[in-house]
Amino acid sequence: MLLFESLSAGATVVLVVIAAVIALVGLYTIIVWPLTFWDGANSGLEQYASWGNVVLWSLFAGGSLAGFWCFSGAAFKGKAARKVQPRPEAVRKK
């Protein structure tokens, strides 16, 4: 179960990043493109297309590791329990 929760955290990270990219592209096409007529055809981004697969797998792996860290409880093991200090007798009202 921990494995599936961790993998679902990785998939969630990938989906959130894809949704953010789609939102940014949507804002660009609504606001910038009609005003400037710049379509980005000569931007030269094709040379970075091979990195797309590496970036997606890295996001998935990082999200899965972060999910495993949180869902396993390792993120919360380093916190020390708070100890309540007893109040001195002189301060207490009788």
Gaussian input, Z-matrix of N, CA and C with variables (Angstrom, degrees):
# hf/3-21g

backbone

0 1
 N
 C     1     B1
 C     2     B2     1     A1
 N     3     B3     2     A2     1     D1
 C     4     B4     3     A3     2     D2
 C     5     B5     4     A4     3     D3
 N     6     B6     5     A5     4     D4
 C     7     B7     6     A6     5     D5
 C     8     B8     7     A7     6     D6
 N     9     B9     8     A8     7     D7
 C    10    B10     9     A9     8     D8
 C    11    B11    10    A10     9     D9
 N    12    B12    11    A11    10    D10
 C    13    B13    12    A12    11    D11
 C    14    B14    13    A13    12    D12
 N    15    B15    14    A14    13    D13
 C    16    B16    15    A15    14    D14
 C    17    B17    16    A16    15    D15
 N    18    B18    17    A17    16    D16
 C    19    B19    18    A18    17    D17
 C    20    B20    19    A19    18    D18
 N    21    B21    20    A20    19    D19
 C    22    B22    21    A21    20    D20
 C    23    B23    22    A22    21    D21
 N    24    B24    23    A23    22    D22
 C    25    B25    24    A24    23    D23
 C    26    B26    25    A25    24    D24
 N    27    B27    26    A26    25    D25
 C    28    B28    27    A27    26    D26
 C    29    B29    28    A28    27    D27
 N    30    B30    29    A29    28    D28
 C    31    B31    30    A30    29    D29
 C    32    B32    31    A31    30    D30
 N    33    B33    32    A32    31    D31
 C    34    B34    33    A33    32    D32
 C    35    B35    34    A34    33    D33
 N    36    B36    35    A35    34    D34
 C    37    B37    36    A36    35    D35
 C    38    B38    37    A37    36    D36
 N    39    B39    38    A38    37    D37
 C    40    B40    39    A39    38    D38
 C    41    B41    40    A40    39    D39
 N    42    B42    41    A41    40    D40
 C    43    B43    42    A42    41    D41
 C    44    B44    43    A43    42    D42
 N    45    B45    44    A44    43    D43
 C    46    B46    45    A45    44    D44
 C    47    B47    46    A46    45    D45
 N    48    B48    47    A47    46    D46
 C    49    B49    48    A48    47    D47
 C    50    B50    49    A49    48    D48
 N    51    B51    50    A50    49    D49
 C    52    B52    51    A51    50    D50
 C    53    B53    52    A52    51    D51
 N    54    B54    53    A53    52    D52
 C    55    B55    54    A54    53    D53
 C    56    B56    55    A55    54    D54
 N    57    B57    56    A56    55    D55
 C    58    B58    57    A57    56    D56
 C    59    B59    58    A58    57    D57
 N    60    B60    59    A59    58    D58
 C    61    B61    60    A60    59    D59
 C    62    B62    61    A61    60    D60
 N    63    B63    62    A62    61    D61
 C    64    B64    63    A63    62    D62
 C    65    B65    64    A64    63    D63
 N    66    B66    65    A65    64    D64
 C    67    B67    66    A66    65    D65
 C    68    B68    67    A67    66    D66
 N    69    B69    68    A68    67    D67
 C    70    B70    69    A69    68    D68
 C    71    B71    70    A70    69    D69
 N    72    B72    71    A71    70    D70
 C    73    B73    72    A72    71    D71
 C    74    B74    73    A73    72    D72
 N    75    B75    74    A74    73    D73
 C    76    B76    75    A75    74    D74
 C    77    B77    76    A76    75    D75
 N    78    B78    77    A77    76    D76
 C    79    B79    78    A78    77    D77
 C    80    B80    79    A79    78    D78
 N    81    B81    80    A80    79    D79
 C    82    B82    81    A81    80    D80
 C    83    B83    82    A82    81    D81
 N    84    B84    83    A83    82    D82
 C    85    B85    84    A84    83    D83
 C    86    B86    85    A85    84    D84
 N    87    B87    86    A86    85    D85
 C    88    B88    87    A87    86    D86
 C    89    B89    88    A88    87    D87
 N    90    B90    89    A89    88    D88
 C    91    B91    90    A90    89    D89
 C    92    B92    91    A91    90    D90
 N    93    B93    92    A92    91    D91
 C    94    B94    93    A93    92    D92
 C    95    B95    94    A94    93    D93
 N    96    B96    95    A95    94    D94
 C    97    B97    96    A96    95    D95
 C    98    B98    97    A97    96    D96
 N    99    B99    98    A98    97    D97
 C   100   B100    99    A99    98    D98
 C   101   B101   100   A100    99    D99
 N   102   B102   101   A101   100   D100
 C   103   B103   102   A102   101   D101
 C   104   B104   103   A103   102   D102
 N   105   B105   104   A104   103   D103
 C   106   B106   105   A105   104   D104
 C   107   B107   106   A106   105   D105
 N   108   B108   107   A107   106   D106
 C   109   B109   108   A108   107   D107
 C   110   B110   109   A109   108   D108
 N   111   B111   110   A110   109   D109
 C   112   B112   111   A111   110   D110
 C   113   B113   112   A112   111   D111
 N   114   B114   113   A113   112   D112
 C   115   B115   114   A114   113   D113
 C   116   B116   115   A115   114   D114
 N   117   B117   116   A116   115   D115
 C   118   B118   117   A117   116   D116
 C   119   B119   118   A118   117   D117
 N   120   B120   119   A119   118   D118
 C   121   B121   120   A120   119   D119
 C   122   B122   121   A121   120   D120
 N   123   B123   122   A122   121   D121
 C   124   B124   123   A123   122   D122
 C   125   B125   124   A124   123   D123
 N   126   B126   125   A125   124   D124
 C   127   B127   126   A126   125   D125
 C   128   B128   127   A127   126   D126
 N   129   B129   128   A128   127   D127
 C   130   B130   129   A129   128   D128
 C   131   B131   130   A130   129   D129
 N   132   B132   131   A131   130   D130
 C   133   B133   132   A132   131   D131
 C   134   B134   133   A133   132   D132
 N   135   B135   134   A134   133   D133
 C   136   B136   135   A135   134   D134
 C   137   B137   136   A136   135   D135
 N   138   B138   137   A137   136   D136
 C   139   B139   138   A138   137   D137
 C   140   B140   139   A139   138   D138
 N   141   B141   140   A140   139   D139
 C   142   B142   141   A141   140   D140
 C   143   B143   142   A142   141   D141
 N   144   B144   143   A143   142   D142
 C   145   B145   144   A144   143   D143
 C   146   B146   145   A145   144   D144
 N   147   B147   146   A146   145   D145
 C   148   B148   147   A147   146   D146
 C   149   B149   148   A148   147   D147
 N   150   B150   149   A149   148   D148
 C   151   B151   150   A150   149   D149
 C   152   B152   151   A151   150   D150
 N   153   B153   152   A152   151   D151
 C   154   B154   153   A153   152   D152
 C   155   B155   154   A154   153   D153
 N   156   B156   155   A155   154   D154
 C   157   B157   156   A156   155   D155
 C   158   B158   157   A157   156   D156
 N   159   B159   158   A158   157   D157
 C   160   B160   159   A159   158   D158
 C   161   B161   160   A160   159   D159
 N   162   B162   161   A161   160   D160
 C   163   B163   162   A162   161   D161
 C   164   B164   163   A163   162   D162
 N   165   B165   164   A164   163   D163
 C   166   B166   165   A165   164   D164
 C   167   B167   166   A166   165   D165
 N   168   B168   167   A167   166   D166
 C   169   B169   168   A168   167   D167
 C   170   B170   169   A169   168   D168
 N   171   B171   170   A170   169   D169
 C   172   B172   171   A171   170   D170
 C   173   B173   172   A172   171   D171
 N   174   B174   173   A173   172   D172
 C   175   B175   174   A174   173   D173
 C   176   B176   175   A175   174   D174
 N   177   B177   176   A176   175   D175
 C   178   B178   177   A177   176   D176
 C   179   B179   178   A178   177   D177
 N   180   B180   179   A179   178   D178
 C   181   B181   180   A180   179   D179
 C   182   B182   181   A181   180   D180
 N   183   B183   182   A182   181   D181
 C   184   B184   183   A183   182   D182
 C   185   B185   184   A184   183   D183
 N   186   B186   185   A185   184   D184
 C   187   B187   186   A186   185   D185
 C   188   B188   187   A187   186   D186
 N   189   B189   188   A188   187   D187
 C   190   B190   189   A189   188   D188
 C   191   B191   190   A190   189   D189
 N   192   B192   191   A191   190   D190
 C   193   B193   192   A192   191   D191
 C   194   B194   193   A193   192   D192
 N   195   B195   194   A194   193   D193
 C   196   B196   195   A195   194   D194
 C   197   B197   196   A196   195   D195
 N   198   B198   197   A197   196   D196
 C   199   B199   198   A198   197   D197
 C   200   B200   199   A199   198   D198
 N   201   B201   200   A200   199   D199
 C   202   B202   201   A201   200   D200
 C   203   B203   202   A202   201   D201
 N   204   B204   203   A203   202   D202
 C   205   B205   204   A204   203   D203
 C   206   B206   205   A205   204   D204
 N   207   B207   206   A206   205   D205
 C   208   B208   207   A207   206   D206
 C   209   B209   208   A208   207   D207
 N   210   B210   209   A209   208   D208
 C   211   B211   210   A210   209   D209
 C   212   B212   211   A211   210   D210
 N   213   B213   212   A212   211   D211
 C   214   B214   213   A213   212   D212
 C   215   B215   214   A214   213   D213
 N   216   B216   215   A215   214   D214
 C   217   B217   216   A216   215   D215
 C   218   B218   217   A217   216   D216
 N   219   B219   218   A218   217   D217
 C   220   B220   219   A219   218   D218
 C   221   B221   220   A220   219   D219
 N   222   B222   221   A221   220   D220
 C   223   B223   222   A222   221   D221
 C   224   B224   223   A223   222   D222
 N   225   B225   224   A224   223   D223
 C   226   B226   225   A225   224   D224
 C   227   B227   226   A226   225   D225
 N   228   B228   227   A227   226   D226
 C   229   B229   228   A228   227   D227
 C   230   B230   229   A229   228   D228
 N   231   B231   230   A230   229   D229
 C   232   B232   231   A231   230   D230
 C   233   B233   232   A232   231   D231
 N   234   B234   233   A233   232   D232
 C   235   B235   234   A234   233   D233
 C   236   B236   235   A235   234   D234
 N   237   B237   236   A236   235   D235
 C   238   B238   237   A237   236   D236
 C   239   B239   238   A238   237   D237
 N   240   B240   239   A239   238   D238
 C   241   B241   240   A240   239   D239
 C   242   B242   241   A241   240   D240
 N   243   B243   242   A242   241   D241
 C   244   B244   243   A243   242   D242
 C   245   B245   244   A244   243   D243
 N   246   B246   245   A245   244   D244
 C   247   B247   246   A246   245   D245
 C   248   B248   247   A247   246   D246
 N   249   B249   248   A248   247   D247
 C   250   B250   249   A249   248   D248
 C   251   B251   250   A250   249   D249
 N   252   B252   251   A251   250   D250
 C   253   B253   252   A252   251   D251
 C   254   B254   253   A253   252   D252
 N   255   B255   254   A254   253   D253
 C   256   B256   255   A255   254   D254
 C   257   B257   256   A256   255   D255
 N   258   B258   257   A257   256   D256
 C   259   B259   258   A258   257   D257
 C   260   B260   259   A259   258   D258
 N   261   B261   260   A260   259   D259
 C   262   B262   261   A261   260   D260
 C   263   B263   262   A262   261   D261
 N   264   B264   263   A263   262   D262
 C   265   B265   264   A264   263   D263
 C   266   B266   265   A265   264   D264
 N   267   B267   266   A266   265   D265
 C   268   B268   267   A267   266   D266
 C   269   B269   268   A268   267   D267
 N   270   B270   269   A269   268   D268
 C   271   B271   270   A270   269   D269
 C   272   B272   271   A271   270   D270
 N   273   B273   272   A272   271   D271
 C   274   B274   273   A273   272   D272
 C   275   B275   274   A274   273   D273
 N   276   B276   275   A275   274   D274
 C   277   B277   276   A276   275   D275
 C   278   B278   277   A277   276   D276
 N   279   B279   278   A278   277   D277
 C   280   B280   279   A279   278   D278
 C   281   B281   280   A280   279   D279

   B1=1.4317
   B2=1.5277
   B3=1.3205
   B4=1.4663
   B5=1.5255
   B6=1.3206
   B7=1.4620
   B8=1.5335
   B9=1.3238
   B10=1.4603
   B11=1.5299
   B12=1.3245
   B13=1.4629
   B14=1.5198
   B15=1.3152
   B16=1.4662
   B17=1.5221
   B18=1.3185
   B19=1.4643
   B20=1.5340
   B21=1.3194
   B22=1.4602
   B23=1.5273
   B24=1.3211
   B25=1.4689
   B26=1.5245
   B27=1.3222
   B28=1.4586
   B29=1.5158
   B30=1.3311
   B31=1.4628
   B32=1.5217
   B33=1.3240
   B34=1.4626
   B35=1.5222
   B36=1.3273
   B37=1.4669
   B38=1.5246
   B39=1.3150
   B40=1.4655
   B41=1.5229
   B42=1.3210
   B43=1.4608
   B44=1.5247
   B45=1.3279
   B46=1.4662
   B47=1.5222
   B48=1.3247
   B49=1.4643
   B50=1.5312
   B51=1.3199
   B52=1.4678
   B53=1.5254
   B54=1.3320
   B55=1.4653
   B56=1.5300
   B57=1.3411
   B58=1.4664
   B59=1.5195
   B60=1.3177
   B61=1.4624
   B62=1.5311
   B63=1.3354
   B64=1.4631
   B65=1.5179
   B66=1.3352
   B67=1.4694
   B68=1.5222
   B69=1.3286
   B70=1.4635
   B71=1.5276
   B72=1.3038
   B73=1.4610
   B74=1.5259
   B75=1.3154
   B76=1.4592
   B77=1.5184
   B78=1.3333
   B79=1.4591
   B80=1.5199
   B81=1.3259
   B82=1.4663
   B83=1.5268
   B84=1.3339
   B85=1.4658
   B86=1.5209
   B87=1.3177
   B88=1.4603
   B89=1.5204
   B90=1.3355
   B91=1.4652
   B92=1.5267
   B93=1.3165
   B94=1.4643
   B95=1.5264
   B96=1.3001
   B97=1.4601
   B98=1.5248
   B99=1.3269
   B100=1.4689
   B101=1.5308
   B102=1.3062
   B103=1.4604
   B104=1.5245
   B105=1.3300
   B106=1.4642
   B107=1.5221
   B108=1.3064
   B109=1.4635
   B110=1.5258
   B111=1.3508
   B112=1.4528
   B113=1.5150
   B114=1.3195
   B115=1.4562
   B116=1.5240
   B117=1.3012
   B118=1.4619
   B119=1.5166
   B120=1.3144
   B121=1.4610
   B122=1.5257
   B123=1.3108
   B124=1.4634
   B125=1.5257
   B126=1.3128
   B127=1.4659
   B128=1.5325
   B129=1.3191
   B130=1.4589
   B131=1.5172
   B132=1.3168
   B133=1.4589
   B134=1.5298
   B135=1.3072
   B136=1.4611
   B137=1.5238
   B138=1.3064
   B139=1.4680
   B140=1.5261
   B141=1.3454
   B142=1.4595
   B143=1.5194
   B144=1.3117
   B145=1.4619
   B146=1.5317
   B147=1.3108
   B148=1.4627
   B149=1.5238
   B150=1.3251
   B151=1.4606
   B152=1.5245
   B153=1.3138
   B154=1.4615
   B155=1.5177
   B156=1.3280
   B157=1.4571
   B158=1.5237
   B159=1.3172
   B160=1.4693
   B161=1.5280
   B162=1.3166
   B163=1.4653
   B164=1.5259
   B165=1.3261
   B166=1.4598
   B167=1.5216
   B168=1.3331
   B169=1.4654
   B170=1.5256
   B171=1.3234
   B172=1.4688
   B173=1.5254
   B174=1.3309
   B175=1.4630
   B176=1.5266
   B177=1.3247
   B178=1.4594
   B179=1.5235
   B180=1.3372
   B181=1.4608
   B182=1.5210
   B183=1.3239
   B184=1.4591
   B185=1.5167
   B186=1.3315
   B187=1.4571
   B188=1.5112
   B189=1.3304
   B190=1.4641
   B191=1.5219
   B192=1.3153
   B193=1.4654
   B194=1.5246
   B195=1.3248
   B196=1.4642
   B197=1.5262
   B198=1.3249
   B199=1.4570
   B200=1.5109
   B201=1.3214
   B202=1.4615
   B203=1.5149
   B204=1.3257
   B205=1.4667
   B206=1.5299
   B207=1.3274
   B208=1.4714
   B209=1.5243
   B210=1.3370
   B211=1.4556
   B212=1.5227
   B213=1.3322
   B214=1.4571
   B215=1.5141
   B216=1.3215
   B217=1.4581
   B218=1.5090
   B219=1.3138
   B220=1.4615
   B221=1.5210
   B222=1.3102
   B223=1.4627
   B224=1.5169
   B225=1.3154
   B226=1.4549
   B227=1.5218
   B228=1.3230
   B229=1.4614
   B230=1.5155
   B231=1.3333
   B232=1.4543
   B233=1.5137
   B234=1.3270
   B235=1.4532
   B236=1.5249
   B237=1.3155
   B238=1.4529
   B239=1.5284
   B240=1.3060
   B241=1.4554
   B242=1.5257
   B243=1.3088
   B244=1.4633
   B245=1.5056
   B246=1.3060
   B247=1.4593
   B248=1.5160
   B249=1.2969
   B250=1.4504
   B251=1.5171
   B252=1.3129
   B253=1.4580
   B254=1.5244
   B255=1.3168
   B256=1.4632
   B257=1.5237
   B258=1.3171
   B259=1.4556
   B260=1.5195
   B261=1.3010
   B262=1.4703
   B263=1.5419
   B264=1.3026
   B265=1.4553
   B266=1.5175
   B267=1.3247
   B268=1.4628
   B269=1.5207
   B270=1.3121
   B271=1.4512
   B272=1.5337
   B273=1.3131
   B274=1.4563
   B275=1.5192
   B276=1.2918
   B277=1.4623
   B278=1.5087
   B279=1.3092
   B280=1.4823
   B281=1.4815
   A1=110.55
   A2=115.75
   A3=119.92
   A4=110.89
   A5=116.16
   A6=120.50
   A7=111.20
   A8=116.89
   A9=119.88
   A10=111.65
   A11=117.70
   A12=120.25
   A13=110.59
   A14=116.92
   A15=120.79
   A16=110.92
   A17=116.58
   A18=119.64
   A19=111.45
   A20=116.81
   A21=118.72
   A22=110.70
   A23=117.82
   A24=120.12
   A25=109.89
   A26=117.88
   A27=121.36
   A28=112.16
   A29=116.47
   A30=119.89
   A31=111.25
   A32=116.77
   A33=120.54
   A34=111.03
   A35=116.68
   A36=120.18
   A37=110.26
   A38=116.93
   A39=120.33
   A40=110.47
   A41=118.10
   A42=120.96
   A43=112.13
   A44=117.28
   A45=120.21
   A46=110.50
   A47=117.61
   A48=120.63
   A49=110.58
   A50=117.03
   A51=119.74
   A52=110.34
   A53=117.55
   A54=120.74
   A55=111.22
   A56=116.92
   A57=119.82
   A58=111.16
   A59=117.41
   A60=120.77
   A61=110.33
   A62=116.83
   A63=119.85
   A64=110.46
   A65=117.71
   A66=120.58
   A67=111.25
   A68=117.40
   A69=120.34
   A70=111.66
   A71=116.96
   A72=120.10
   A73=110.13
   A74=117.50
   A75=120.77
   A76=111.95
   A77=117.09
   A78=119.76
   A79=111.55
   A80=115.34
   A81=119.35
   A82=111.14
   A83=115.97
   A84=118.32
   A85=112.42
   A86=117.49
   A87=119.78
   A88=111.63
   A89=117.06
   A90=120.35
   A91=113.02
   A92=117.77
   A93=121.19
   A94=112.37
   A95=117.75
   A96=121.01
   A97=113.18
   A98=120.69
   A99=118.52
   A100=113.32
   A101=118.02
   A102=120.23
   A103=112.93
   A104=117.69
   A105=120.24
   A106=113.48
   A107=118.31
   A108=122.87
   A109=112.53
   A110=116.50
   A111=121.14
   A112=107.51
   A113=117.36
   A114=119.95
   A115=113.52
   A116=118.52
   A117=120.91
   A118=114.21
   A119=118.55
   A120=121.15
   A121=111.84
   A122=117.52
   A123=120.88
   A124=112.65
   A125=117.03
   A126=119.48
   A127=112.81
   A128=119.08
   A129=122.07
   A130=113.98
   A131=118.12
   A132=121.01
   A133=113.12
   A134=117.53
   A135=120.61
   A136=111.99
   A137=117.21
   A138=119.66
   A139=112.11
   A140=117.43
   A141=121.18
   A142=113.22
   A143=117.36
   A144=121.24
   A145=112.13
   A146=117.79
   A147=120.17
   A148=112.06
   A149=118.49
   A150=121.54
   A151=112.32
   A152=117.84
   A153=121.18
   A154=113.11
   A155=115.82
   A156=120.38
   A157=110.90
   A158=117.09
   A159=121.41
   A160=110.67
   A161=116.47
   A162=120.33
   A163=110.51
   A164=118.09
   A165=120.40
   A166=112.42
   A167=117.53
   A168=119.74
   A169=111.26
   A170=117.18
   A171=119.57
   A172=111.24
   A173=116.73
   A174=120.04
   A175=111.24
   A176=116.49
   A177=120.28
   A178=111.27
   A179=116.78
   A180=120.16
   A181=111.01
   A182=117.65
   A183=120.34
   A184=112.24
   A185=117.31
   A186=120.54
   A187=112.51
   A188=116.63
   A189=120.33
   A190=110.88
   A191=117.51
   A192=120.18
   A193=111.39
   A194=116.91
   A195=119.97
   A196=110.32
   A197=117.41
   A198=120.53
   A199=112.25
   A200=117.12
   A201=120.45
   A202=110.73
   A203=116.86
   A204=121.39
   A205=110.47
   A206=116.61
   A207=119.80
   A208=111.95
   A209=117.59
   A210=120.57
   A211=112.59
   A212=118.57
   A213=120.09
   A214=112.06
   A215=116.96
   A216=120.68
   A217=113.27
   A218=117.77
   A219=120.81
   A220=111.41
   A221=117.40
   A222=120.46
   A223=111.48
   A224=117.15
   A225=120.71
   A226=113.18
   A227=118.63
   A228=121.49
   A229=112.96
   A230=117.54
   A231=120.24
   A232=113.83
   A233=118.18
   A234=120.60
   A235=109.56
   A236=115.43
   A237=120.03
   A238=109.20
   A239=114.76
   A240=119.09
   A241=109.46
   A242=115.29
   A243=119.47
   A244=109.60
   A245=115.39
   A246=120.62
   A247=108.15
   A248=115.06
   A249=120.51
   A250=108.09
   A251=116.21
   A252=121.32
   A253=109.00
   A254=116.44
   A255=117.74
   A256=110.10
   A257=115.01
   A258=119.87
   A259=109.44
   A260=116.99
   A261=119.38
   A262=110.84
   A263=116.29
   A264=121.55
   A265=112.58
   A266=117.74
   A267=119.99
   A268=111.86
   A269=117.75
   A270=121.34
   A271=110.56
   A272=117.21
   A273=121.31
   A274=111.44
   A275=115.42
   A276=120.73
   A277=108.26
   A278=114.72
   A279=118.90
   A280=111.96
   D1=-38.19
   D2=178.39
   D3=-62.88
   D4=-37.61
   D5=178.29
   D6=-63.52
   D7=-45.34
   D8=-179.31
   D9=-67.65
   D10=-36.52
   D11=176.68
   D12=-65.82
   D13=-39.81
   D14=179.17
   D15=-66.45
   D16=-43.84
   D17=178.84
   D18=-66.50
   D19=-33.62
   D20=177.50
   D21=-69.88
   D22=-30.93
   D23=174.58
   D24=-66.36
   D25=-39.71
   D26=176.19
   D27=-63.82
   D28=-42.46
   D29=177.61
   D30=-66.06
   D31=-35.22
   D32=177.98
   D33=-64.61
   D34=-40.66
   D35=177.69
   D36=-61.39
   D37=-44.84
   D38=179.49
   D39=-62.39
   D40=-42.93
   D41=179.92
   D42=-66.00
   D43=-38.32
   D44=178.61
   D45=-66.04
   D46=-41.56
   D47=179.27
   D48=-66.57
   D49=-41.85
   D50=177.96
   D51=-63.41
   D52=-41.21
   D53=178.03
   D54=-63.53
   D55=-38.39
   D56=178.02
   D57=-66.47
   D58=-40.70
   D59=178.50
   D60=-65.16
   D61=-41.96
   D62=178.37
   D63=-63.73
   D64=-39.28
   D65=178.21
   D66=-64.98
   D67=-41.69
   D68=178.41
   D69=-65.47
   D70=-42.15
   D71=177.49
   D72=-65.00
   D73=-38.38
   D74=177.67
   D75=-63.83
   D76=-43.37
   D77=176.60
   D78=-63.38
   D79=-39.03
   D80=178.03
   D81=-61.59
   D82=-45.34
   D83=-177.07
   D84=-71.86
   D85=-24.17
   D86=179.26
   D87=-84.11
   D88=-39.33
   D89=-172.30
   D90=-101.39
   D91=-55.92
   D92=-170.65
   D93=-77.72
   D94=-47.99
   D95=-173.08
   D96=-60.64
   D97=-46.06
   D98=179.38
   D99=-66.59
   D100=-26.71
   D101=-177.04
   D102=-85.07
   D103=-29.66
   D104=-173.92
   D105=-112.65
   D106=-16.98
   D107=-175.38
   D108=58.38
   D109=25.57
   D110=177.27
   D111=-93.93
   D112=112.65
   D113=-175.83
   D114=-97.66
   D115=-4.31
   D116=176.99
   D117=75.27
   D118=16.59
   D119=-178.04
   D120=-68.71
   D121=-28.94
   D122=-178.19
   D123=-105.49
   D124=23.50
   D125=-177.02
   D126=-79.15
   D127=-18.96
   D128=177.17
   D129=77.56
   D130=27.14
   D131=-179.31
   D132=-78.65
   D133=-7.34
   D134=-179.18
   D135=-63.70
   D136=-26.44
   D137=-178.81
   D138=-70.32
   D139=-16.64
   D140=179.16
   D141=-100.27
   D142=6.18
   D143=-177.10
   D144=-64.23
   D145=-32.34
   D146=-179.20
   D147=-69.92
   D148=-18.01
   D149=179.59
   D150=-80.93
   D151=-12.29
   D152=-177.22
   D153=-59.22
   D154=-44.86
   D155=-179.96
   D156=-64.58
   D157=-41.28
   D158=179.83
   D159=-64.77
   D160=-41.07
   D161=-179.59
   D162=-66.09
   D163=-44.38
   D164=179.55
   D165=-63.18
   D166=-42.75
   D167=178.58
   D168=-68.62
   D169=-34.20
   D170=177.24
   D171=-67.02
   D172=-41.03
   D173=175.96
   D174=-62.36
   D175=-42.74
   D176=178.97
   D177=-63.63
   D178=-44.71
   D179=-179.25
   D180=-66.21
   D181=-43.11
   D182=178.94
   D183=-64.66
   D184=-41.55
   D185=176.78
   D186=-65.65
   D187=-37.07
   D188=177.69
   D189=-67.04
   D190=-41.72
   D191=178.25
   D192=-66.46
   D193=-40.52
   D194=177.20
   D195=-65.55
   D196=-39.77
   D197=176.47
   D198=-64.03
   D199=-41.80
   D200=177.06
   D201=-62.65
   D202=-41.13
   D203=-179.74
   D204=-62.68
   D205=-42.68
   D206=-179.16
   D207=-75.79
   D208=-48.05
   D209=-174.37
   D210=-71.74
   D211=-23.64
   D212=178.50
   D213=-79.48
   D214=-15.91
   D215=-179.81
   D216=94.68
   D217=-1.94
   D218=-179.57
   D219=-65.13
   D220=-25.98
   D221=180.00
   D222=-69.89
   D223=-20.45
   D224=-173.96
   D225=-112.07
   D226=0.27
   D227=-178.20
   D228=-77.41
   D229=-22.86
   D230=-176.62
   D231=-80.11
   D232=-8.81
   D233=-178.33
   D234=-81.82
   D235=128.56
   D236=178.37
   D237=-82.42
   D238=146.97
   D239=178.25
   D240=-71.79
   D241=138.89
   D242=178.89
   D243=-75.07
   D244=134.77
   D245=176.07
   D246=-105.93
   D247=132.89
   D248=179.36
   D249=-85.83
   D250=124.20
   D251=179.20
   D252=-82.50
   D253=131.52
   D254=177.60
   D255=-69.12
   D256=144.59
   D257=179.65
   D258=-79.15
   D259=143.89
   D260=177.43
   D261=-64.98
   D262=153.55
   D263=-177.87
   D264=-65.11
   D265=-29.49
   D266=-177.55
   D267=-69.70
   D268=-25.38
   D269=-176.78
   D270=-84.38
   D271=-30.16
   D272=-178.10
   D273=-67.53
   D274=142.49
   D275=175.58
   D276=-90.69
   D277=139.49
   D278=-179.17
   D279=-107.02

